[in-house]
């Protein structure tokens, strides 16, 4: 874990099992406890072992190992020789011994009784990290277990997510008793006075006769009004006890450490105040922002953070004038929201175009433009998508309505560009769109439209129904369309790559949301689908089906971004959630007023 500060890097291997934010929270406790416990000294010359030559110099030793230079000094300067001998300044060869390290073992027994439940277990977790590395550094074996659990059920020799999760679930209502220690000593046979045995629990452990010869770590919680703390007393065998005080991290961090320390961080919900419940949403044309439409008719744009720990940017909200209904909305890459709305007679462009007013709305009357302007969507449908493309310092606005019509919208001359458009996106800084098969013979199969140099160019894509989804990848994908999935027939889709087409079958009654690449697919594309239960999301690839996440309520709308590895959904309760496929975590959550 290279992001750890230098002071915590000695425990990088142990802390790597946790998400980065939890490792940084637990790391200071690990460092402080390690300083108090100290190192496990390897067996030296006084403990015996097979001699294996010399490995340095020492100031003490028998005179048969005195350096030859010292004997030379005895001949040339006998007085200096005597002085150096009297003050211990002579140099001797230091013998090296091969110690039987493999026979050593560190044994740790953790009290999971009622007085150690809750915050004290955070100190237990930090102690496991310390003692595991301590044993590994000395070449000793390592074993640990729960004091109240029968030794017949086995013990752990590693600190892994699975073993830590088993320990977290091994809570007991029975306080630590003398027979618990006796069971473990007999089962593991460490001898009457184990070389490195540890009992971790309350101060009550010191009263147990069976604990004689074992080192102890006594943990207690100090309840204070503002800063809850843990008092940890380390009582090593034949040494005076030492006490340290550990400040507990934030309450939400403590909860994660004690419930599921291996889950990724989840973003806090943002309250959607004013404007009512979110009714629908769309990703922006570049896929980096979320544009959502609210019950009062207003439109908002939310930059999506890259991680759950990132600072949440402020939402940009645009209230529509009285009597206006949103037709479509989007976000320009250069910055700024652009909204199309209409009243009874006019289509309005809010946000202005490059070279004109930024705030003053521009109107296009419907009279004389019948059939050339998009209509407002039905009440149960989301507004359409807007893509703002810049060519030669001039912005061109493309709008797709819910009927599949693609328009070029500007005050100088609106135009209807294409029918039966099923997907619109910006790929490699060019507007592209997918057209379903038309009635005319020249439009057999699915076609890709590419806007460049004020003109549109059509590229045949092959057979299919026309339903399509763009994906997020700058490397893989079709030369013109990027990563694109086309529906061939019910429950069968095809992903277009640079040199091949990958056919993927999806479960029946599943809804395909987009195409993505994740760790579960090993660098190959897969289809993001919403299951028939309207709550479970899966990634379907030729290698199999992988669970992604699950919504807390029925999903009424879901979509995948083609600009970032993001999945978003809106529940029946009005909660809008964004899931990062790479971090496998919620990075944005908007809850309605009064929601949880």
C-alpha positions in Angstrom: 0.0 0.0 0.0 2.3 2.8 -1.3 -0.1 5.6 -0.2 0.7 4.9 3.5 2.8 7.5 5.2 6.4 6.5 5.9 5.7 5.8 9.6 3.2 3.1 8.7 4.9 1.4 5.8 6.5 -1.3 8.1 3.0 -2.7 8.5 1.9 -2.2 4.9 1.5 -6.0 4.4 -0.8 -6.3 7.4 -2.8 -3.1 6.7 -3.3 -4.0 3.0 -6.3 -6.2 3.8 -8.3 -3.1 4.7 -9.6 -0.3 2.4 -7.2 2.6 2.3 -9.2 4.9 4.5 -9.6 2.3 7.2 -5.9 1.4 7.0 -5.0 5.1 7.6 -7.4 5.2 10.6 -6.1 2.0 12.2 -2.4 2.6 11.3 -1.6 5.2 14.1 -2.9 2.7 16.8 -0.8 0.0 15.3 2.4 2.2 15.4 1.8 3.2 19.0 1.1 -0.3 20.3 4.1 -1.7 18.4 6.4 0.8 20.2 5.0 -0.3 23.6 5.2 -4.1 22.9 8.6 -4.0 21.3 10.3 -6.5 19.0 10.5 -10.3 19.5 14.2 -10.7 20.0 15.8 -13.6 18.1 17.7 -16.2 20.0 21.3 -15.0 20.4 24.5 -16.5 21.5 23.2 -17.0 25.1 20.4 -19.2 23.8 22.8 -21.7 22.0 22.6 -22.9 18.5 25.1 -24.1 15.9 28.1 -21.8 15.4 28.4 -20.5 11.8 31.6 -18.3 11.8 31.8 -14.7 12.6 29.5 -11.8 11.8 31.1 -8.7 13.2 33.1 -7.1 16.0 32.4 -6.8 19.7 34.0 -5.1 22.7 34.0 -8.2 24.8 35.1 -11.8 24.4 37.9 -14.4 25.1 41.4 -13.3 24.2 41.7 -16.1 21.6 39.3 -14.0 19.5 41.1 -10.7 20.0 42.0 -9.0 16.7 45.6 -9.3 15.5 45.8 -5.5 15.4 45.2 -5.5 19.2 48.1 -8.0 19.7 50.3 -5.8 17.5 49.4 -2.9 19.8 50.5 -5.0 22.8 54.0 -5.3 21.3 54.4 -1.8 20.1 52.6 0.2 22.9 52.0 -2.1 25.9 50.7 0.8 28.1 48.0 1.6 25.5 47.1 -2.0 25.3 46.6 -2.2 29.1 44.6 1.0 29.1 42.2 -0.2 26.3 41.7 -3.5 28.1 40.9 -1.6 31.4 38.3 0.7 29.6 36.7 -2.1 27.4 37.9 -0.5 24.2 39.5 -3.6 22.7 38.0 -5.3 19.6 37.1 -9.0 19.5 35.6 -11.1 16.7 31.9 -11.8 17.3 30.8 -15.3 16.7 27.6 -16.1 14.7 25.1 -18.8 15.7 22.4 -20.4 13.7 19.4 -20.3 16.0 16.4 -22.7 15.7 13.9 -20.0 14.8 11.2 -22.3 13.5 10.5 -23.8 16.9 9.4 -20.4 18.3 5.7 -19.4 18.3 3.6 -16.4 19.2 0.3 -17.3 20.7 -2.5 -14.7 21.0 -5.9 -15.3 22.7 -8.5 -12.6 22.3 -11.3 -12.2 24.9 -14.7 -11.9 23.1 -16.7 -11.5 26.2 -19.3 -8.8 27.0 -16.8 -6.4 28.6 -14.7 -6.4 25.4 -17.5 -5.9 22.9 -17.7 -2.6 21.0 -14.8 -0.2 20.9 -12.2 -2.3 22.8 -12.2 -4.7 19.8 -10.6 -1.9 17.7 -7.5 -2.2 19.9 -7.7 -6.0 19.6 -7.6 -5.6 15.8 -4.6 -3.3 15.9 -2.8 -5.7 18.3 -3.3 -8.5 15.8 -1.5 -6.4 13.1 1.3 -5.7 15.6 1.9 -9.2 16.8 1.6 -10.8 13.4 4.3 -8.6 12.0 6.4 -9.0 15.1 6.4 -12.8 14.8 7.2 -12.7 11.1 10.1 -10.3 11.7 11.6 -12.8 14.2 11.0 -15.8 12.1 8.5 -17.3 14.6 5.3 -19.1 14.1 2.0 -17.3 14.7 -1.3 -18.6 16.1 -4.3 -16.8 17.4 -7.9 -17.5 18.4 -10.9 -16.5 20.5 -10.6 -17.3 24.1 -14.2 -18.3 24.6 -14.2 -20.6 21.5 -13.3 -24.3 22.0 -9.8 -25.1 20.7 -11.4 -28.1 19.0 -12.7 -25.7 16.4 -9.2 -24.8 15.5 -7.2 -21.6 15.5 -5.9 -19.1 12.9 -2.4 -18.8 11.7 -2.9 -15.8 9.4 -4.6 -12.4 9.6 -6.8 -12.3 6.5 -10.2 -10.8 5.7 -11.8 -14.2 6.2 -10.2 -14.9 9.6 -10.8 -11.3 10.9 -14.5 -11.6 9.8 -14.8 -14.9 11.7 -13.4 -13.2 14.8 -15.8 -10.3 14.5 -18.7 -12.8 14.4 -17.4 -14.8 17.4 -19.0 -12.6 20.1 -19.8 -14.2 23.4 -22.0 -13.4 26.4 -19.7 -15.4 28.7 -16.8 -13.5 30.5 -13.3 -15.0 30.3 -12.8 -17.8 32.8 -9.9 -19.8 34.1 -11.0 -22.9 32.2 -10.9 -21.0 28.9 -7.2 -20.4 29.3 -6.6 -23.9 30.5 -8.3 -25.4 27.5 -6.1 -23.4 25.1 -2.9 -24.1 27.0 -3.6 -27.8 26.9 -4.6 -27.9 23.3 -1.7 -25.9 21.9 0.8 -27.3 24.5 2.9 -24.1 24.8 4.3 -25.4 28.1 3.9 -24.0 31.6 5.5 -20.7 30.7 5.1 -20.1 26.9 7.9 -18.1 25.4 5.6 -15.6 23.7 2.0 -16.0 24.8 -0.5 -13.1 25.0 -3.9 -12.7 26.6 -5.9 -9.7 25.3 -8.9 -8.6 27.3 -9.9 -6.9 30.5 -8.0 -6.4 33.7 -9.8 -9.5 35.1 -7.3 -11.7 33.2 -4.6 -10.8 35.7 -6.5 -12.7 38.4 -6.5 -16.0 36.6 -3.9 -18.4 38.0 -3.7 -20.1 34.6 -2.5 -16.9 33.0 0.8 -17.1 34.9 3.8 -16.7 32.5 1.7 -15.2 29.8 2.0 -11.5 28.7 -1.3 -9.5 28.9 -2.8 -6.6 27.1 -5.7 -5.0 29.2 -8.1 -2.9 27.2 -10.8 -0.7 28.7 -13.0 2.1 27.2 -12.8 5.6 28.8 -16.3 7.2 28.4 -15.9 10.9 27.9 -18.5 13.5 26.7 -16.5 14.5 23.6 -13.6 12.3 22.8 -14.1 8.5 23.5 -10.8 6.8 24.2 -9.3 3.4 24.8 -6.9 2.7 27.7 -4.5 -0.1 26.7 -2.1 -1.5 29.3 0.7 -3.8 28.1 2.0 -6.1 30.8 4.8 -8.3 29.4 6.0 -11.2 31.4 8.7 -10.2 34.0 8.4 -6.5 33.0 6.6 -3.4 34.4 3.3 -2.6 32.7 3.0 0.3 30.3 -0.3 2.2 29.5 -1.1 4.1 26.4 -4.3 6.0 25.5 -5.7 5.6 22.0 -8.1 8.2 20.5 -11.0 6.5 18.7 -11.6 7.5 15.1 -14.9 9.0 13.8 -18.0 7.0 14.9 -18.8 5.9 11.3 -15.3 4.6 11.0 -15.6 2.7 14.2 -18.9 1.1 13.0 -17.2 0.0 9.8 -14.2 -1.5 11.6 -16.5 -3.5 13.9 -19.1 -4.6 11.4 -17.5 -5.1 8.0 -14.0 -3.5 7.8 -13.4 -4.9 4.2 -16.3 -3.1 2.5 -15.5 0.0 0.5 -16.4 3.4 1.8 -19.9 4.6 1.0 -20.8 8.2 0.2 -23.1 10.0 2.6 -26.5 10.8 1.3 -27.1 14.3 0.0 -30.5 15.8 0.9 -32.5 17.1 -2.1 -33.9 20.2 -0.5 -36.3 22.4 -2.4 -37.7 21.4 -5.7 -39.2 18.1 -4.6 -38.3 14.6 -5.6 -36.1 13.7 -8.5 -38.3 12.3 -11.3 -35.7 11.2 -13.9 -32.0 11.7 -14.8 -29.5 11.4 -17.7 -25.8 11.3 -17.9 -24.3 14.2 -19.8 -23.0 13.7 -23.3 -19.4 13.2 -22.1 -20.6 10.9 -19.4 -19.0 12.9 -16.5 -22.0 14.7 -15.1 -25.5 13.7 -14.0 -28.4 15.8 -15.1 -31.6 15.2 -13.2 -35.1 16.6 -13.5 -37.2 17.4 -10.4 -40.8 17.5 -9.6 -41.1 21.3 -9.7 -39.8 21.3 -13.3 -36.3 22.5 -12.4 -33.1 20.9 -13.9 -29.9 20.3 -12.0 -26.4 19.1 -13.0 -24.2 17.2 -10.5 -20.5 16.6 -11.1 -19.9 12.9 -10.1 -16.9 12.5 -7.6 -14.2 10.0 -8.5 -14.4 8.3 -5.2 -16.6 8.1 -2.1 -13.9 10.0 -0.1 -13.7 13.0 -2.6 -15.2 16.3 -1.7 -18.7 16.5 -3.3 -18.9 19.4 -5.8 -21.9 21.7 -5.5 -24.9 20.9 -7.6 -25.8 23.4 -10.3 -29.6 24.0 -10.4 -31.6 25.8 -13.0 -35.3 26.8 -12.3 -37.4 27.0 -15.4 -39.7 30.1 -15.9 -43.3 29.7 -15.0 -45.3 27.9 -17.7 -42.2 26.2 -19.2 -41.7 22.5 -19.5 -38.3 20.9 -19.9 -37.7 19.3 -23.4 -34.1 18.3 -23.0 -31.0 19.2 -21.1 -27.2 18.6 -21.1 -23.8 19.9 -20.1 -21.3 21.4 -22.4 -17.7 20.1 -22.1 -16.4 23.6 -21.7 -18.6 24.2 -18.7 -22.2 25.3 -18.2 -25.6 23.7 -18.4 -27.8 24.1 -21.5 -31.6 23.5 -21.1 -34.3 23.4 -23.8 -37.8 24.2 -22.7 -41.0 25.2 -24.3 -44.2 27.0 -23.6 -47.3 27.0 -25.8 -45.7 28.7 -28.8 -41.9 28.8 -28.5 -38.9 26.6 -27.9 -36.4 28.3 -25.6 -32.6 27.8 -25.3 -31.4 28.5 -21.8 -27.7 29.0 -21.2 -26.8 30.7 -24.4 -24.5 29.6 -27.1 -20.9 30.5 -27.7 -20.6 34.0 -29.0 -23.9 35.1 -27.6 -25.4 35.9 -24.2 -24.7 33.4 -21.5 -27.9 34.0 -19.5 -30.4 35.5 -21.8 -32.7 32.8 -23.2 -33.1 32.6 -26.9 -36.5 31.6 -28.4 -37.5 29.7 -31.5 -41.2 30.1 -32.4 -43.0 26.9 -33.3 -45.0 28.7 -36.0 -43.2 28.0 -39.3 -41.1 25.2 -37.8 -43.7 22.4 -37.3 -42.0 19.0 -37.3 -38.6 20.6 -37.0 -38.5 21.1 -33.2 -38.7 18.5 -30.4 -41.9 18.4 -28.4 -42.1 18.2 -24.6 -42.1 14.6 -23.4 -45.1 13.0 -21.7 -45.4 13.3 -18.0 -44.2 9.7 -17.4 -41.1 10.1 -19.6 -37.8 11.8 -18.9 -36.8 14.8 -21.0 -34.5 14.2 -23.9 -30.7 14.5 -24.2 -28.7 17.5 -25.3 -25.2 17.3 -26.8 -23.2 20.5 -27.3 -20.4 20.2 -29.9 -17.9 22.9 -30.8 -16.5 23.2 -34.3 -14.4 26.1 -35.4 -15.3 28.1 -32.3 -19.0 27.6 -33.0 -21.3 25.6 -30.7 -23.8 23.2 -32.3 -26.7 21.9 -30.2 -27.9 18.4 -30.9 -31.1 17.3 -29.2 -32.7 13.8 -29.2 -36.3 13.5 -28.1 -38.1 10.4 -26.7 -39.5 9.6 -30.1 -35.9 9.0 -31.5 -35.7 12.1 -33.5 -32.4 14.0 -33.7 -32.4 17.8 -34.2 -29.9 20.4 -34.8 -31.1 23.3 -32.7 -29.9 26.9 -33.0 -31.7 30.2 -33.5 -30.5 30.6 -37.0 -32.1 27.5 -38.5 -33.4 24.3 -36.8 -33.1 21.1 -38.7 -34.3 17.5 -38.3 -31.2 15.4 -38.8 -32.3 11.8 -38.4 -35.1 9.5 -37.4 -35.1 6.3 -35.2 -32.0 7.4 -33.2 -31.6 5.0 -30.3 -28.4 6.3 -28.7 -26.5 9.6 -28.7 -23.0 10.1 -27.3 -19.7 12.0 -27.7 -16.9 9.6 -28.7 -13.4 10.9 -29.2 -14.7 14.5 -29.2 -17.2 13.8 -32.0 -21.0 13.5 -31.8 -22.1 10.0 -32.8 -25.5 8.4 -32.8 -27.0 5.0 -33.6 -29.9 4.6 -36.1 -32.3 1.7 -36.1 -33.2 0.0 -39.4 -35.5 2.2 -41.5 -38.2 1.5 -44.0 -36.2 2.6 -47.0 -34.1 -0.1 -48.7 -30.9 2.0 -48.3 -31.2 1.7 -44.6 -31.0 -2.0 -44.0 -29.4 -2.9 -40.7 -28.1 -0.6 -38.0 -26.1 2.5 -39.0 -23.8 4.9 -37.1 -24.0 8.6 -37.7 -20.9 10.7 -37.2 -21.0 14.5 -37.1 -17.9 16.2 -38.4 -17.1 19.3 -40.4 -20.8 20.5 -40.3 -21.9 17.3 -42.0 -23.0 13.8 -41.0 -21.4 10.7 -42.2 -23.1 7.2 -42.0 -21.2 4.0 -41.2 -23.0 0.6 -41.5 -22.8 -1.5 -38.3 -24.5 -4.7 -39.4 -27.7 -6.5 -38.4 -29.6 -5.7 -35.2 -32.8 -4.4 -33.9 -31.4 -0.9 -33.4 -31.3 -0.8 -29.6 -27.8 0.2 -28.6 -25.6 1.2 -25.6 -22.3 3.1 -25.6 -19.5 2.1 -23.2 -16.5 3.6 -21.4 -13.2 2.8 -23.0 -10.6 4.9 -24.9 -8.7 1.8 -26.1 -11.1 -1.0 -26.9 -14.0 -0.6 -29.3 -15.1 0.2 -32.8 -12.9 2.7 -34.6 -15.8 5.2 -35.0 -18.2 4.2 -32.3 -15.9 3.3 -29.5 -17.2 0.6 -27.1 -20.7 -0.1 -28.4 -23.2 -2.9 -27.8 -26.0 -3.7 -30.3 -29.0 -5.8 -29.7 -29.2 -8.6 -32.3 -32.4 -10.3 -31.0 -34.2 -10.9 -27.7 -31.7 -11.8 -24.9 -28.8 -11.6 -27.4 -26.4 -8.7 -27.8 -23.2 -8.0 -29.6 -20.3 -5.9 -28.5 -18.3 -4.2 -31.2 -14.5 -4.2 -30.8 -11.7 -3.0 -33.0 -11.1 -6.4 -34.7 -13.9 -8.7 -33.5 -17.5 -8.8 -32.3 -18.3 -10.5 -29.0 -21.8 -12.0 -28.7 -23.3 -12.0 -25.2 -26.5 -13.7 -24.0 -28.3 -11.9 -21.2 -30.9 -13.5 -18.8 -34.5 -13.2 -19.8 -36.5 -10.3 -18.6 -33.3 -8.4 -17.8 -32.8 -4.8 -18.9 -29.4 -3.9 -20.5 -28.1 -0.6 -19.3 -24.7 -0.3 -20.9 -21.4 -2.0 -21.7 -18.4 -1.7 -19.3 -15.1 -3.2 -18.4 -14.4 -4.2 -14.8 -12.0 -6.3 -12.8 -14.5 -9.2 -12.7 -14.4 -9.4 -16.5 -10.5 -9.5 -16.6 -10.2 -6.6 -19.1 -12.9 -7.9 -21.4 -16.2 -6.0 -22.1 -19.4 -7.1 -20.4 -23.0 -5.9 -20.4 -24.5 -4.2 -17.3 -28.0 -5.4 -16.7 -30.8 -4.9 -14.2 -32.3 -8.2 -13.2 -36.0 -9.2 -13.3 -36.4 -8.3 -9.6 -35.7 -4.7 -10.5 -33.1 -4.4 -7.7 -30.0 -6.5 -8.6 -27.3 -5.3 -11.0 -25.1 -7.8 -12.8 -22.2 -7.7 -15.3 -22.7 -10.4 -18.0 -19.7 -11.4 -20.1 -18.6 -14.5 -22.0 -16.8 -15.7 -18.9 -19.9 -15.7 -16.8 -22.3 -13.5 -14.8 -20.9 -11.4 -12.0 -22.9 -9.6 -9.2 -22.2 -5.8 -9.2 -24.5 -4.4 -6.5 -28.1 -4.3 -5.3 -30.5 -1.4 -4.8 -32.4 -1.0 -1.6 -35.7 -0.5 -3.4 -37.3 -1.1 -6.7 -35.5 0.7 -9.5 -37.6 2.9 -11.8 -34.7 4.1 -14.0 -31.1 3.1 -14.5 -28.3 4.0 -16.8 -24.6 3.5 -17.3 -22.2 6.3 -18.2 -20.1 6.0 -21.4 -17.5 8.6 -20.2 -16.7 7.1 -16.8 -17.1 3.6 -15.1 -20.3 4.7 -13.4 -23.7 3.1 -12.9 -26.7 5.2 -11.7 -30.2 4.3 -10.7 -33.3 6.0 -9.3 -35.6 4.1 -6.9 -39.3 4.2 -6.4 -38.7 6.2 -3.2 -36.9 8.9 -5.1 -33.3 8.0 -4.1 -30.7 8.6 -6.8 -27.5 6.5 -6.4 -24.2 6.4 -8.4 -22.0 3.4 -8.2 -18.3 3.4 -9.3 -17.5 0.1 -11.0 -13.7 0.4 -10.4 -14.0 1.3 -6.7 -17.0 -1.0 -6.2 -18.6 1.6 -4.0 -21.3 4.2 -3.9 -19.8 7.6 -4.7 -23.0 9.7 -4.8 -26.4 9.3 -3.2 -29.2 11.9 -3.3 -32.1 11.2 -0.9 -35.4 13.0 -1.1 -36.5 15.3 1.7 -37.5 13.3 4.7 -35.7 10.2 3.4 -32.9 8.3 5.1 
